[in-house]
Amino acid sequence: MLTTVDHSRDSAGLRYVYPVISRRAGGVSIGINLNPNNACNWACVYCQVEKLTRGGPPPIDLAGLERELSGFLEDLLHGDFMLRQVPPEARHLMDIAFSGNGEPTSAAEFAEAVSVVGTVLERFGQKGKLMLRLITNGSLLHRPDVQSGIRHLAELGGEVWFKMDRAEADEIAEINGVPGHPTKMAKNLEVCAGLAPTWVQTCWFALDGAAPSVASRAAYCRLLAPLAGKLAGVHLYGLARPSLQPAASRLSALPAADLADFAGQIQNETGIRVMVSP
């Protein structure tokens, strides 16, 4: 049975397609993994990808992706997959999500992959019914092909979940493993919001036993405030699954009350709605 604490990319025995139970989506999510080589241009300390490496994905077999997604949707919609693999309370198909083991927009074929998924959705009568999502770190929004793929995703009724864990340069560097450029992050976020409905997704946790500081919280709100009215909202979530990175022992979950308190601050200081998943 699938659970919220196991997001294995191999659960369906496929290369590009995998099912998970997503606590934030609220049911079964069909993942699209364009990084089967476990390579990413970021190295987040909380990442659950085993043997994560730096880099980009290999060439994507788009025909293979279409076959896998079509076959899996057939089993899920018309077969007994839900009965066999999903607990009764989670037997709701919620979305198809470009996520996986690295940054999906780093694939040269990203825009084409969005088109492939759109074709399959239409074939199954799910276009406009089944949500299509992109879960991204937003670092490649300057690329025209990435913008084209996101624009097409929006045309299919989809949305983007844009990673923003911290808003100060040193914290971005420590948490996400990349040089911190808050101004660039804010610009990319604004561009993304202009292309498709966009949620900010933020993983909020303690590092070395210490919760993010008052200054960290304030910087986060300052960065988001100018984007009020342009964003769909914020997904604020805690640690649900163990990190598989070297810094794993430094991470710990915060009490639900701490996340609720920060959510209230975000809403009060920015006017942006927040959904919390402790």
C-alpha positions in Angstrom: 0.0 0.0 0.0 1.2 3.5 -0.8 1.6 5.9 2.2 2.4 9.6 2.6 5.9 8.7 4.1 7.0 6.6 1.1 7.4 8.5 -2.2 9.5 5.9 -4.0 10.0 6.6 -7.7 10.2 2.9 -8.4 6.8 1.9 -6.9 5.2 1.2 -10.3 8.3 -0.3 -11.9 8.4 2.4 -14.6 11.1 4.9 -15.6 9.3 8.1 -15.8 5.9 7.6 -14.0 5.3 6.9 -10.4 2.3 7.2 -8.0 2.4 8.7 -4.5 -0.1 9.7 -1.9 0.4 13.5 -1.5 -0.7 15.1 1.8 -0.7 18.5 0.1 -2.6 17.4 -3.0 -5.0 15.4 -0.8 -4.9 12.0 -2.5 -3.1 10.1 -5.3 -0.6 12.1 -7.4 0.9 10.7 -10.5 4.5 11.8 -10.6 6.5 12.5 -13.8 10.2 12.0 -13.1 12.3 13.7 -15.8 15.5 13.2 -13.7 15.8 9.3 -13.5 19.6 9.7 -13.0 19.0 11.4 -9.6 20.7 14.6 -10.8 19.6 18.1 -9.8 21.0 21.6 -10.1 20.2 22.2 -6.4 21.1 20.1 -3.3 18.5 20.8 -0.7 19.4 19.6 2.8 16.0 18.0 3.2 15.9 16.2 -0.1 14.7 12.6 0.0 16.5 11.5 -3.2 19.1 8.8 -2.5 22.5 9.3 -4.1 21.6 12.8 -5.3 24.1 14.2 -7.7 24.7 17.6 -9.3 23.7 18.0 -12.9 20.9 17.6 -15.4 18.9 14.7 -16.7 19.7 12.4 -19.7 17.7 12.8 -22.9 14.0 12.0 -22.3 12.3 9.2 -24.3 9.1 11.1 -25.0 7.4 8.1 -26.7 8.3 6.0 -23.7 6.9 8.7 -21.3 3.6 8.7 -23.3 3.4 4.8 -23.2 4.1 4.7 -19.5 1.6 7.5 -18.6 -1.1 6.0 -20.8 -0.7 2.5 -19.4 -0.7 3.7 -15.8 -3.7 6.0 -16.3 -5.6 3.0 -17.8 -4.9 0.9 -14.8 -5.7 3.7 -12.4 -8.9 4.9 -14.0 -10.2 1.6 -15.4 -8.3 -1.1 -13.5 -8.0 -2.1 -9.9 -4.9 0.0 -8.9 -6.8 2.0 -6.3 -8.1 -1.2 -4.6 -4.7 -2.9 -4.7 -2.4 0.0 -3.7 -4.2 2.8 -2.1 -5.8 3.0 1.4 -9.6 3.7 1.2 -9.3 7.3 2.6 -6.8 8.3 -0.2 -8.6 6.8 -3.2 -8.9 10.1 -5.0 -6.9 10.9 -8.1 -5.7 14.5 -7.6 -3.1 15.4 -10.2 -0.3 14.7 -12.5 2.9 16.4 -11.2 6.2 17.1 -12.8 8.4 16.5 -9.8 10.7 13.5 -9.5 14.4 13.2 -8.5 15.7 16.5 -9.7 14.6 19.8 -11.3 12.1 18.9 -14.1 12.7 22.1 -16.1 16.3 21.2 -16.5 15.3 18.6 -19.1 15.8 19.9 -22.6 12.5 18.2 -23.5 10.5 19.8 -20.7 8.1 21.8 -22.9 7.6 18.7 -25.2 7.0 16.6 -22.1 4.2 19.0 -21.1 2.7 18.5 -24.6 2.9 14.7 -24.3 1.0 14.8 -21.0 -1.6 17.1 -22.5 -2.1 14.7 -25.3 -2.6 11.8 -22.9 -5.0 13.8 -20.7 -7.1 14.6 -23.8 -7.1 11.0 -24.9 -8.5 9.9 -21.5 -11.0 12.7 -21.3 -9.2 14.3 -18.4 -8.1 17.6 -19.9 -9.5 20.3 -17.7 -10.5 17.7 -15.1 -7.2 16.3 -13.8 -4.9 19.0 -12.4 -1.5 19.2 -14.0 1.3 20.6 -11.7 4.9 21.6 -12.0 7.0 21.4 -8.8 10.1 23.5 -9.5 12.9 25.4 -7.8 12.3 28.2 -10.3 15.9 28.6 -11.1 15.5 28.2 -14.9 12.6 30.6 -15.5 14.8 32.8 -17.7 14.9 30.1 -20.4 12.4 30.7 -23.2 11.7 27.0 -23.6 10.9 26.7 -19.8 8.5 29.6 -20.1 6.9 28.0 -23.1 6.3 24.8 -21.2 4.8 26.6 -18.2 2.6 28.6 -20.5 1.3 25.4 -22.1 0.8 23.9 -18.7 -1.4 26.8 -17.8 -3.4 26.4 -21.0 -4.1 22.8 -19.9 -5.5 24.2 -16.6 -2.4 23.5 -14.7 -0.4 25.4 -11.9 3.1 25.7 -10.6 4.4 25.1 -7.1 7.5 27.2 -6.8 10.1 26.4 -4.1 11.1 29.2 -1.8 12.4 27.9 1.5 14.2 31.0 2.7 14.7 34.6 1.6 18.1 35.6 2.9 21.2 34.8 0.7 23.1 32.9 3.4 20.1 30.8 4.3 19.3 30.0 0.7 22.9 28.8 0.3 22.7 26.6 3.4 19.3 25.1 2.8 19.2 24.7 -1.0 22.9 24.3 -1.7 23.2 27.1 -4.2 24.4 30.7 -4.1 21.6 32.8 -2.6 20.1 35.5 -4.9 16.8 36.7 -3.3 16.3 39.4 -5.9 16.6 36.9 -8.7 14.3 34.4 -6.9 11.7 37.2 -6.6 12.0 38.1 -10.3 11.7 34.5 -11.4 8.7 34.0 -9.1 7.0 37.1 -10.6 7.7 35.8 -14.1 6.2 32.4 -13.2 3.1 33.9 -11.7 2.6 35.8 -15.0 2.7 32.5 -17.0 0.6 30.2 -14.8 -1.2 30.2 -11.4 1.6 29.9 -9.0 1.9 28.7 -5.4 5.0 29.2 -3.3 6.0 26.0 -1.5 8.1 26.4 1.6 9.7 23.7 3.8 9.9 25.0 7.3 12.0 23.2 9.9 14.6 23.5 12.6 18.3 23.3 11.8 20.7 22.2 14.5 17.7 22.4 16.9 17.0 26.1 16.1 13.8 27.3 14.4 14.3 30.0 11.7 14.9 33.3 13.3 12.7 36.4 13.6 14.9 38.0 11.0 14.5 35.1 8.6 10.7 35.2 9.0 10.7 38.9 8.3 12.9 38.6 5.2 10.5 35.9 3.8 7.5 38.2 4.3 9.3 41.2 2.8 10.2 39.3 -0.4 6.6 38.0 -0.9 4.7 41.2 0.0 5.2 42.9 -3.4 3.7 39.8 -5.1 0.4 39.9 -3.2 -2.4 39.6 -5.7 -0.1 37.8 -8.2 0.3 34.5 -6.3 -2.3 31.8 -5.7 -0.9 31.3 -2.2 1.7 29.7 -0.1 2.0 26.0 0.8 3.9 26.0 4.1 4.9 22.4 5.2 7.0 20.6 7.6 9.2 17.5 7.5 7.2 14.4 6.7 9.9 12.1 5.4 13.6 11.7 6.4 16.2 13.5 4.4 18.7 11.2 2.6 21.4 13.9 2.5 24.6 14.3 4.6 22.9 17.0 6.7 20.0 14.8 7.7 21.0 14.6 11.3 20.9 18.4 11.6 17.2 18.6 10.6 14.2 18.3 12.9 10.5 19.0 12.5 8.9 22.0 14.1 5.7 21.8 16.2 2.5 22.3 14.3 1.9 25.4 16.4 5.1 27.0 15.1 4.0 26.5 11.5 0.5 27.9 12.3 2.1 30.9 13.9 4.3 31.6 10.9 1.4 31.1 8.5 -0.5 33.8 10.4 2.4 36.2 10.1 2.7 35.6 6.4 -1.0 36.3 5.9 -1.0 39.4 8.1 2.1 40.9 6.6 1.6 40.0 2.9 -2.2 39.4 2.5 -1.3 36.1 0.8 -3.3 33.1 1.8 -1.4 30.2 3.4 -2.1 26.4 3.5 -0.3 24.5 6.2 0.8 20.9 6.2 2.7 20.1 9.4 
